[in-house]
C-alpha cells in the first residue's frame, strides 16, 4: 500500500493543534509535578514523622494505581464529591501533576540521599543553618544527579498524555483519531502521529542530553 502524501499534508494542521494541547498538558503538569515532587521528596528524606508518613502514603497510593484510573477519578468522581466542575484539560493537568509528582518524589529522595553526608556536616560546621545547607549546597548537587531520571520522567509524561483520550481531551492522539474517522486513512494518519511523537520526544531527549553534559559533576 502506497502512502497518500496529500492525506499527510491535509492532516498536519489538525495534528499540530493536538500537539499544542499535548505540550500544554505535559509542560504544565511536569512543572507542577516537579514542585510537588520536591516537596514530597524532601519530606521523605528529611521530613518529620507526620510529613514523612504523609509523603509515603502519597507516593505509594499514586505509584500503586494506574494513571487512567486517576484521571477518571479526578474527572468523574471528584466533581461529585467536591461539588465542583473540572474541564477535561484541567483534569489532565491535575492528573499529570499528581502522578509525576509521586515519581519525582522518589527521584528527588534518591538524589538527596546520594549526596555524601560529610557535605551536610561541613556546611553545618561552617555555621550555616540546615535550610541554608539544603538550599545552597545539597540541592544543587542533588539536582545534577537527578537530571537523567527527570529526563526520563519528561519523556514518560509526554507519552502519558495520550491516555487522556478517555476523557475527550483534544490532544495529539485524539486529533489523530478524529482525522482518521473523517478520511479512513489509518496508515497515513497514525504514521504521522507516531512521527510527530518521535520528533518531539527526540528533541526533548537531545536537549536534556546537552543540559546533562553542561551540568555534569566532575
Helices and strands as residue ranges (DSSP letters): H 5-46, H 49-63, H 67-72, I 73-77, H 78-82, H 88-114, H 117-125, H 130-133, I 134-138, H 139-160, G 161-167, H 172-183, H 186-214
